[in-house]
Amino acid sequence: MNTQNEKRRFESFESLVAETGKELGVSDWHKVDQEQINTFAEATGDHQWIHVDVERSIKESPYGAPIAHGHLTLSLVPMLLSSTIEYMPKTTGINYGLDKVRFMAPVKAGKRVRGRVSLRSAERTNEKTVKVMFSTIIEIEGEEKPACIADSIALYLN
């Protein structure tokens, strides 16, 4: 996914923690198409017409098109993060939770989004585990307002 932007690779905990409070990178664009929206609707059982009924959404929606589920947009965070940075000592990464999430603007079907990733904090919880908090701004191509701002927490196991 990341062809235009170089993935940042961190070789050690010290190199990662030195970037606290800084932007780490920006992912490439990812197209959110109607097929992905429909698949998400099937997976979650959320078949609200504003997401899956294309004709009705064009006619009746205030957005003039179907829109992605907010949680679909949020679910892109791990992909956007992993295409932007890599913590080399980790053997695996575990989603630990979310600190704060705001849905700022809808993502219309067919639009492209990308993640602007910053490091909020990084700390060792023990000899083999690093807890990291990222702030990801999910931008919508050609739009001023971001789709989502999410502070996510990951555990990296060494």
Backbone torsions as a table, in degrees:
resi	resn	phi	psi	omega
1	MET	NA	-32.9	-171.4
2	ASN	-97.3	81.9	-178.3
3	THR	-96.3	-34.0	-178.8
4	GLN	-83.9	-36.2	-174.1
5	ASN	-107.2	133.8	177.2
6	GLU	-72.7	132.9	174.9
7	LYS	-71.2	131.9	175.9
8	ARG	-81.1	127.9	179.2
9	ARG	-112.7	129.3	179.2
10	PHE	-110.3	120.5	-174.4
11	GLU	-84.1	-17.3	-176.3
12	SER	-151.2	163.8	175.3
13	PHE	-60.0	-40.9	-178.0
14	GLU	-62.8	-38.9	179.4
15	SER	-69.0	-32.6	177.3
16	LEU	-71.6	-51.6	-175.6
17	VAL	-62.9	-25.7	177.5
18	ALA	-65.1	-17.1	-178.8
19	GLU	-97.5	8.4	179.6
20	THR	-55.4	132.3	179.1
21	GLY	85.5	2.0	-177.2
22	LYS	-113.5	157.3	171.7
23	GLU	-74.6	131.7	-178.2
24	LEU	-95.0	-25.9	-179.8
25	GLY	162.6	177.8	-179.7
26	VAL	-129.8	130.7	179.8
27	SER	-73.6	168.4	168.7
28	ASP	-72.6	171.1	179.7
29	TRP	-75.6	145.8	175.5
30	HIS	-127.3	124.5	179.2
31	LYS	-81.4	127.8	175.5
32	VAL	-99.3	98.9	-176.2
33	ASP	-99.3	172.3	-177.1
34	GLN	-62.5	-33.8	178.4
35	GLU	-61.7	-43.0	178.4
36	GLN	-64.9	-40.7	178.6
37	ILE	-62.5	-45.3	179.3
38	ASN	-63.9	-40.5	178.5
39	THR	-63.2	-41.1	177.8
40	PHE	-63.9	-41.2	178.1
41	ALA	-59.7	-42.5	178.3
42	GLU	-63.8	-42.9	-177.3
43	ALA	-67.2	-33.1	-173.6
44	THR	-105.0	-13.9	-176.7
45	GLY	79.1	9.1	179.7
46	ASP	-95.8	93.4	-177.1
47	HIS	-105.9	29.4	179.4
48	GLN	-53.8	136.5	-173.4
49	TRP	-56.5	-30.8	-177.7
50	ILE	-64.4	-16.9	177.4
51	HIS	-99.9	-41.2	-167.2
52	VAL	-112.7	-16.1	179.9
53	ASP	-97.7	95.3	-173.6
54	VAL	-61.2	-50.6	-177.0
55	GLU	-61.6	-46.4	179.8
56	ARG	-64.7	-40.5	180.0
57	SER	-62.3	-40.1	178.6
58	ILE	-63.4	-39.6	-176.9
59	LYS	-81.1	-42.7	-167.5
60	GLU	-111.0	-21.1	-176.6
61	SER	-72.9	143.3	175.3
62	PRO	-65.6	-12.0	-178.6
63	TYR	-97.5	-10.1	177.7
64	GLY	71.3	14.8	-178.8
65	ALA	-167.0	160.4	172.0
66	PRO	-65.7	151.5	178.8
67	ILE	-122.4	151.8	176.4
68	ALA	-68.7	147.8	172.3
69	HIS	-60.4	143.1	175.2
70	GLY	-56.7	-40.2	-179.3
71	HIS	-72.0	-24.2	171.3
72	LEU	-65.7	-47.2	177.5
73	THR	-56.9	-46.9	178.9
74	LEU	-61.8	-37.2	-177.6
75	SER	-66.8	-13.1	177.7
76	LEU	-78.1	-15.1	-176.3
77	VAL	-53.2	-49.9	-179.7
78	PRO	-58.8	-40.0	178.5
79	MET	-65.1	-44.9	-179.6
80	LEU	-64.2	-40.1	177.1
81	LEU	-63.3	-49.1	-174.7
82	SER	-69.0	-20.5	176.6
83	SER	-87.0	-6.3	-176.6
84	THR	-106.1	-40.3	-177.2
85	ILE	-135.9	159.3	174.7
86	GLU	-144.1	127.4	176.6
87	TYR	-98.1	104.8	-169.2
88	MET	-63.6	-34.2	-179.1
89	PRO	-70.0	-13.0	-173.6
90	LYS	-74.6	143.9	171.6
91	THR	-96.8	-27.7	176.2
92	THR	-157.7	157.4	175.4
93	GLY	-120.7	141.7	-178.5
94	ILE	-125.9	130.4	173.1
95	ASN	-67.8	121.1	-176.1
96	TYR	-99.6	-24.6	178.5
97	GLY	153.6	-173.0	178.6
98	LEU	-125.7	139.1	178.3
99	ASP	-93.7	-42.9	-177.9
100	LYS	-156.0	136.2	177.9
101	VAL	-136.5	136.0	175.1
102	ARG	-134.1	129.4	174.2
103	PHE	-96.4	112.6	-171.1
104	MET	-95.9	-35.6	-178.1
105	ALA	-153.7	148.2	179.7
106	PRO	-74.8	151.5	174.5
107	VAL	-101.4	112.6	178.4
108	LYS	-74.0	146.7	176.8
109	ALA	-55.0	133.5	179.9
110	GLY	94.6	-10.4	179.3
111	LYS	-80.8	158.0	176.6
112	ARG	-107.0	143.4	178.3
113	VAL	-126.9	159.7	173.0
114	ARG	-146.3	162.7	-179.6
115	GLY	-109.3	131.6	173.0
116	ARG	-105.5	110.8	-167.9
117	VAL	-106.2	130.4	174.1
118	SER	-125.2	152.7	177.6
119	LEU	-96.1	117.8	178.1
120	ARG	-85.0	-43.0	-179.7
121	SER	-162.3	158.4	174.6
122	ALA	-149.1	129.1	180.0
123	GLU	-146.7	146.3	173.2
124	ARG	-78.8	128.6	174.6
125	THR	-95.1	-24.2	171.7
126	ASN	-164.1	-174.5	-175.6
127	GLU	-59.1	-29.2	-174.3
128	LYS	-111.4	-0.2	-173.5
129	THR	-131.6	135.1	175.1
130	VAL	-119.8	129.6	176.4
131	LYS	-102.1	125.5	-174.4
132	VAL	-125.8	136.8	173.4
133	MET	-114.7	125.4	177.3
134	PHE	-111.3	149.4	168.4
135	SER	-111.5	122.9	-179.3
136	THR	-118.6	122.4	173.9
137	ILE	-99.1	117.0	178.7
138	ILE	-92.2	108.3	-177.9
139	GLU	-91.5	147.2	176.4
140	ILE	-105.8	126.4	-177.9
141	GLU	-56.8	128.8	176.9
142	GLY	79.8	4.6	-179.2
143	GLU	-121.1	146.6	-176.9
144	GLU	-75.1	-43.0	-175.9
145	LYS	-86.1	135.9	176.9
146	PRO	-72.3	157.3	176.8
147	ALA	-72.2	-40.8	-170.9
148	CYS	-157.4	146.8	169.4
149	ILE	-125.5	120.8	-174.8
150	ALA	-131.6	130.1	171.2
151	ASP	-100.2	110.5	-176.8
152	SER	-112.9	153.3	-178.5
153	ILE	-119.9	133.0	178.5
154	ALA	-126.7	149.7	170.3
155	LEU	-108.1	127.7	174.7
156	TYR	-105.4	120.8	178.3
157	LEU	-96.4	130.5	-179.9
158	ASN	-95.3	NA	NA
